[in-house]
Amino acid sequence: MTEMMSQASTSKTYDAIVIGSGMTGGVAARELTEKGMQVLMLERGTALNHPGEYVGEHAPNWSIPFGGLADYQNYKKDYPVQSKSYAFDEATKPHWIKDSDEPYLQEEGTNFEWMRGGRVGGRSLMWGRQTYRWGPHDFTANAEDGHGVDWPIRYEDLAPWYSHVEKYIGVSGQKEGLESFPDGEFQKPMEMYALEKRIKRRLARHASDITYTIGRSAVLTEPLEGRSPCHYCGACPRGCSTGSYFSTQSSTLPAAMKTGNLTLRPESAVQKIIYDSATGKATGVQVKDMKSGASLVYKARIIFLNASTIHSAQILLNSKSAAFPNGLANSSGVVGRYLMDHNEHSTNLGIFFDDIDRYFSGKRPNGCYIPRFRNIGGQDEDADFLRGYGIQCNVVRLDHRFTMHQKGIGADYKDAIRKPGPWVFAMSAFGECLPYQENKITLDESRRDAFDMPLVKIRMEFGENEHQMRKDVTQQADRILKAAGAVAIIPDDGSEKPISAIHEMGTVRMGKDAKTSALNGWNQSHDVPNLFVTDGAAMTSSGNVNPSLTYMAFTARAADYAAKLWKKGEL
C-alpha cells in the first residue's frame, strides 16, 4: 500500500525502514517483508505504477512531444546533466531528477556526470541490464596489491546470494567456464548476429586469449513468475510493461507488496537518520514530505540505507549528533571518501563487410562481451597498470538513420538510403578504478536543494593507473579488431571525457577494521549495529564488471542476517 497521509507516521514503529526504492532498496524490501517484517519504504521520487504508466513504451515518436527529439532550451535549464544519458529523451524524462532542483558542486579538476532517478524504482527503470558476478580475484585484489583495505568477505561468501538473486531477477547468458568470470543461474542466451558468430570464430583462431560471448543480461528469454520473455521492441529505458527486464516495479516491489507487510511512501525525502546515544542505535529517520513541505519522523528498529552511493553518504554526513559530529556511523572518518566509478573508455571502431547480404530482425536489448583478459593470476609483463577491464561490444548495421542526411534528390536518393551499409563493431571498455582517499564527497552547508539538504560537492579524478589502463585498452582493441577481420579501424580520438559510467560506488566502505571502514562483512555499521548500508556505497573496490548484481547479492545477504538478529531480539 502507498501511504498518502502523514499524521499516523510518527506513532507506529516499523520493524525496518528501507531508504530508497532502486535496485537494492527493492531487494531489501522483498527480502525483509518475506521474512515477516513490517517495512516502510521511503522514496524521494514520485510514484510510478507498473505496468500502466510507462510513457511512450510502444508509441511512435510522432506521438511524443518534439517527435522524441531534444527540447534543448528545457534540457539546458532543468536537465543539463541528466540529458546527457543514453537513456534520456522526452519519453523517459519523468524518470529522471531535475538538475535545477538537485544541483551539485564539483571541486576544481572534477568533471563528473551524476545521473539520478526521480521516481519509485530509481535507476532500475533505465539501467543497461548487463549483469555479471565478480570473480574470486576481485575480493582479494586490495590485499594483494595494497590499494585499499582488504574485503571482509570472499567470493565464496557471496556466491549463494548471487544464485539467489539471479533466480528471481532472471538473467540470460552463456556459460563459459572461466574462474575469473564466474557462471551463474542463467536462462537461455540471446542469439548472436551472424557477424558476431563469425567474429567469435575468428577470435578463437587468432586471439585465443580473448573470450567473446553474448552479454549476460537481466532480460528474460523465458517466462518467470508472471513476467514475459522479451519481445525485442527496443524501448527498454521507457519502461517494460511485460516485465521482461528486471526492475523494482516488475519484480521486487510486487513481491514485497504481495506479503501485505510493505508500506511505500513516495515523495518523502530522507534528510537524516536519528541516533539515540543512550541505546547506541538508530531510532528512525527525519523526512521532508515533498507535497506538504512538512518535516516528519518515522521510527523503526532497523534501518536499511539504499539511497544510492552518493545520496547514502550525503544522508549519513548530514546526520550529525554529539556522538557523531562528523556524520553518523563515521568514527572512522571514511564516510564520503574513496568514491569510485568505472574507467569507461569508448575505443576503436571496426568496419566489416562480412554478411553484407544479411540483416537482423527486432531490436535485441543486449550486446556481446569480452571478459577481463589482462592481469589475471598476476601482473602481465607488458602491463603498466594494476587490475583490469572488460569490453562491451555492439555490432550496428549502417542504415537510413546514418545516411538520411546525405545529399540527393528523387528516386535515386530514396533508393540509396534504403540500402544498408557496412557493419560497425563498437567497443567500450569498463576498467577498474583504484580506491583513492582524496576522491570524495563533502557537504556545502551554505546551499540547499529542493529537499532542504546541503548540496553535495564532489571531488573525483582518475589517477595514473587509470590513464595507463586506457592506453592499453586502445592497443588491445586494435589487436582484437584485426584478429576479428575488420577491413578498417577507426581509432578513438584520445580525448578525456567526463567520468560518467553511472557505476559510482564507495563512500561507506566495508572492511575488517572499524578504524578504517564504516561497515563490517554483513554491511552492518561498525558504530550503529541496527544500521545497514547495502547499495554501491558499501563497495571497498570497484572491480570492472557492471556492479548491480553484486549490490543486490550483498543486500539479500545482509537482509537475511538482519532478519535473523531481529527474530532473536538482538536488533
N, C-alpha and C positions, 0 to 999 in steps of 0.2 A: 504494500500500500504506500501511497505517496502522502506524506503529511503536509498539509497546507496551513493548518492552524498552529500558531506558535505558543499559545497560552499554556498548554499542558507540558511543554517541552522541558520546563525546569523542575518538574516534580518527579518524573519517572527516572529510575536508574537502570540503564540498559546493561546487559552483560558485556557488550562490546560496542564501540563506535569505530566505524571504518571511515577514514577521511579520504575521499576520492573514489571515483567510480570507474576509473580506467582499467587498464589491463590487469593490474594487481589488486585494485580495490574490488573489482568484480569477483576475482578468485577468492579473496578473503571473505567476502560476503557469502559466497556459496559454501565454502568450507565450514565457516563458523555456524551458519544457520542450520546446515545439515547435521551438525553435531548438537543441535538443540538449544543454541544460544539465541537470545533476543538481541538483535543487531540493529543499530541505527547507522545508515549510510548517509554521509553528508557530502554534497557536491556543490561547488560554487557555480557550475554551469546550469543551463536551462534544461528542462525536461525534453525527452525525445522518446516517443512511443514506437516500439517495434511491433509489426512491420509497416505500419501505415503512414509514417511521417517523413519518409525519405523523399526529398525534393529532387525531381529530375532523374530518378533512378533509370527509367527506361524512356524518358522523354526525349524527343528530338531537340536539337539545340535551338531551333527556331522558336520553340515554346518557352525558352528560358530567357530571362532578361539579358539584353545585349547579345543575343544569339549564343550565349555561353562564353562569350569573349570578355575581356577585361573592361571593367569600369575604372579607368585609370585615375580619374580625379578622386573617386571614393577610396580606391586602394591606397593612393598616396596619403590621404588624410587619416583613414582609420585602420588600414591593414598593410603598412609599409613592409613589415617583416613577414607576416603570415602569407601574404600574396605571393611570396617567392617560392612557396612549396609546390612540388609537382602535383599535389592533391587539392590545390586551392583553385576554385572557379566560382562562378555565380551560383551554381547548384550546391556547392559544398560550403559556401561562405558561412552559413549559420552554424557549422560545426566548429568554427574557429573563434578564438577570442578576438576582441578588438584591441589592436595595439594602442589605440588612443585611450582606452580605459585602463589598460595594464602595461604602461611603458616600463622599460628597464634601462639601466645605465650601464655603460661599459668603460672600463679603465682604458687609458691610452695604450694603443697597440693591440687592443682586442677587437676582433671582427667576428662576432658570434651571433648566429641567427637562431633565436629561441622560439621554436614552434610550439603552440599550445592549443589544446582542445578547449571548447567552450560549451560543451553540452554533457549531459549524462552519457557515459561511455568514453569520454575523453578521446584520446588518440587511437583507441581501439576501433573507432569508426573509420579512420583514414590511413591506418598503418599499411606498410608494404607487404606484410604477412609472411615474410621469409622467416623460417622457424627452425633454429638449429640448437643442438646441445653444445655446451662447452666440452672440450676434451680433458682428459686427466692432467695434461701438462699445464692447462690454463690455471689450475688451482695450486700449482707448485712453482710457477714462474717467479713470483715475487721472492720466495725463499731462495730460489736457485741463483738469481742474478742480483739480488739485493735492492731492487727497486720496489718500494712499498713494503708494507708489513705482510707477514705470512697469513694466508687464509686460515680461518679456524676450522674449516672442513675440507674434505677432498671429494673428488668426483663420485666415489662410491657412496658417500652420504646423500648425494642429491639424485643419483641415478633412478631409484624407485619413484621419486617425486616427478622427475622428468616423464617417466612412463605414465604415472597417474594423471598428469595434466594432458599429455598428448592424447590419451584415450578419450578424454571428454571434449577437448577443443577440436580434434580432428586435424591430422597432419598428413598430407600426401607427399610421397617421396620414394626414392630408390635407395635400397641398402647397398652400401659399398664396402663394408668390412674393414674400415680404416680405424685404427685405435685413436688417432688424433682427431677423427671426425666421426664420433660415435653414431651408430644407427639408433633409430627409435621405434616407436609403435606407429607404423605408417599404414595409411590407406594406399591403394594402388597409385603409382606415379602418373603424372600427366605425360602425354606423349610428346616426344621431341619432334620438331620440324625435320623434314628430310635433310636439310642442310646441316642442322645440328647433329644428326646421326652421322653424317659424313665427317664433320669436324671431329666428333668423338673418335671415329675410327682412325683418322689421320694422327690425332694426338697420341693415341695408343701406340702408333708405329714410330712417330718421330719425336715425341716428347713424353716418354713413358713415366716420368716423374709427376706428370700432370693427370689428375682425375677430373673428368668433365662429366657432370651429372645434372639431371633435372633439378631445379630448385626444390627444396623442402618447404612446403607452403601450408599455412593454416587455412587452406581452401579445400572443401570436401570434393572427393571424387566418388564417394559412396554415401548413401543416406546415414544419418547419425542423429538419434534422439529427436526426431521430428524436423530436422534440418535436411534440406535437399542438396544433392550434388550440384556443383557449379554448372551453369549453362552457358558460360563463356560470353556474357553480354559485355564485359569490359568496363563497366561503370563503377568499379568497386568503391572508390572514395565517396561516391554519392550515397552509399548505403546499400544493404543487401537484404531485401525483404524475404528472400528464401532462406536466409541464414546460412548460405553456402560458405561464407567466410566467417571465421571466428571474430566475434566482438562481444563486449559486455552484454549488449542488447539481445544478441542471438543465442547466448549460451549461459553465462554465469548468472546474470540477473534473473531470467525466467526461472532458473533452478532455485535460486535463493527465495524468490517470491513464492514459489510453489510450497515451500515449507511453512509459510504463514508466520515466519519469525523475523521478517525483514521490514523495516520502515525506511523508506527512501525519502530524503528531503533535499530537492534541488534548490538552486539559488540561495545556498547557505554557505557563505564564505568563512571558513575557519580562520580565525585570527591568531589564536594562541591555545596552547594546552595548559590546563590549570594543574598546578602541583601542590600537594599537601606535604609540608616538611615534617609534620608530626608522624605521618604514616610512611613517608618516603615514596609515595606513589602518586600517579596522575589520577585526578578525580573526574575529569571531564574536559570539555572544550568550550571556548567562547566563540560565538558565531555572529556574523553580521547577516541579518535577513535582507536580501537584496531587493525584496519587494517593499517592505515596510521601513527599512533602514534601522530596525530595532537591533539592539545587542542582546543576544540570548546565551544562556549557558545550558549545555546538555551534559548529563552525568553518565558515567559508565565505569565498570570495574576493569576493563581492558581497553586500550587504545591501539588500533592499527593505523599507522600513518602511511598513506598511499597516495599522496597528493602529486606525485612525480618528483624527480630528483631535486630540482631547484626549489620548487614550492615547499617540499618537505623540509628542506634546510631552512627556508625562509620562516616557516611556522615555528620551528624549534628555536631559531635565533631570536624570534620575536617573543618567545615565551620566557621572558626573564623573571627572576624572583630573587629574593635574598639568598636562597640556597644555590641558585644558578644565575649569577649576574651576567654571564656571557651567553646565556641561552640554555634552554632545558636540555638535560642529558649531555652536557658539554663540559664535564670536568676535564676531559682530555684535551679540549681546545681544537679538536679536529672537525667539528661540525661546520660545514660550509667549505671546507678545504678538500683538496685532491679531486677537484672537478675534472672529469674526463669526457671525451666524446671520440668516436671513431675517426681515424685518419682517412677520411674518404677522398678518393682521388680518381676522377674520371680520366681515363687514359686513352691510349691509341685506339683508332678505329681501323677495321679491316674491310676491304671491299671484295666481294665474292661474286663470280659469275656462274658458279655451280647451280644446278637445279633451277635454271632461269625459266624453264618451261613449267614450273610448278608454283602453286600459290597455297595459302593456308585458309582455312575457314574458321570463323569465330575469333574471339579475342582472348587468347589464353592468358589468365592473370598470373603469369609466372614466367621466369626466365630460366637460364641454366647457371650452374655454379661450379667454380673451381676452388676446392677447399685449400686451406693453407698447405704450402709445399716448401716453404723456406724455414730454416732454423728448427726443424723437427728432430728431437733427440739430440740436441746440441747445436752449437753455432756453426753455420756453414762457413767454409773457408773464405768464400768470396762475398760474404755479407758484412756490410759495415754498419749494421744496426742489430738491435735486440728484438725478440718476439717475431711476429709475422703478420700476414694478411691473407684474406681470401678475395676472390674476384667474382663479382656478379656479372653475368653476361646476357645480352639480349641481341637477337637477330631480327632485323627490321627490313622489310622489303620496301624499297622506294616506290611510291605510287603517287596518285594525283595530289595528295596532301603536300608532297615535296616539290611537285613540278607545276602546280597550277599558276604560279606567278611568272612563269617564263613567257617570253614574248611570242605572239602568234595571233592568228585570226582564222575564223571559219572552220571548215570540216577538218583540214589538216591539223589545226591546233587541237581540236577535240580528240582526234584520233591519237595524237601524240601524248596527251595527258592521260588517256585511258590505258596506255601501255605501261605496265610496271617496269621499273628499272632494276638495277642490281640489288643484291643483298648487302646490308651493312651490319657488321659484327661490332657491337659496342661493349666496352669493358669498363667496369667501375670497381676499384679495389676498396676494401674496408680493412684498415690496418689497426693494430693495437696502439693505443696511446698510453704511455707510461704515466703513473700517478705522480704528479708534481705538487708539492705542498703549496706553491705560490699560485696555482690555478684554483680559484676560489670564488665564492660569492660572499658579499657583505650587505648590510642594510644601510640605506640612507634615511635616517630618522627625520630629516627635514622635508622629505617629499613623500606623498601618499598616493596610492592608486584608488580606483573606484571602489575597492573593497576595504578602504581605510587601512591598508597595510603599507609599511615603509617600503620604498622602492628597492628592488634588488639591483645590486651593482656587480657586474661580472668581470672577472679577470681570467682570460683563457687564451693561451697561446700554445702552439706545438713547439717542441724542443728539437734539438739537432737530430735525435734518434728518429723522430717522425719525418724530418726532411730527408734524411738518408734513405729511409724506407720508401719515400715517394720516388726517389731516383731509381731505386731497384725495381719498383713496380713498372716504370716506363721501359726499362731494359728487358724485364721478363715478359711484358706484354708484347713487345716486338718479337721476341723469340717464339711465343705462343702463336701469334698470328701467322708467322712464317711457317711454322710447323703445321698449322691448320689449313694452309693453302691459300691465304689471301693474295689476290693479284695486285693489290695496292694497299699501302698502310699510311694512314693519316696520323702523324704524331700529335700528342697533346701539346697545347700551347705553352705549358710550363708555368702558367700564371698561378699565383696564390689566391685561392678562393676563400670565402668565409667558412668558418667552422660550423657545419650545419648538417651533420649526418643524422640528426634527430635521434641520436642514441646517447644523450647525455647521462652520465652516471657518476657515482662517487658522492661526496659531501657529507655522508653519515656512515662511514665505512665500518665493516665488520673486522674483527681481529681477536686475537687471543688475550691481549693485554689491555686492560681498561685505561692505562695511561696513554696509549697510542691509537685507540679505536673507540668508537661510540657504541658498537653492538657486539654481542657475543655470537657464537656459532648457530644460534637459533633466531637470529635477527632481533634479539631482545636487548634493550638498553642495559648497559652495564650499570648505569646510575639509577634508572627508574624501571623496576622489574615488570611492571604491567604495561610498558610501552614497547611496541614492536614497529620496526620500520622495514618494509619488505619490497619497496619499489626500487628503482635504479639507484637511489641514494645510498643503498646498503653495499654497493659493489666496492670491492677492495682493489681490483684491477679490472681492465676493460675487455680482455680477450679480443678476438677480431670478428666473431660472428654476431649476427643480429641478436640482441640480448633479451628480447621479451620473454622467450620461453624460460630462460634462466630466472628472470624475475618471478614468473608465475610459479615455477617449481619451488623457489625459496618461500613464496607466500603460502603455498599449500602445506609445506613442511612446518613453517612457523605456526600456522593456524592449528595444525594438529597438535603441536606441542603446547600451545596456549590453552587449547580446549581441555587437554588432559590436566594441566595445572588448575584450570577453573573447576573441573569436576572434583578435584581433590580439595578445593577451597583454598588453594595457595596463592591465588591472584585476586 
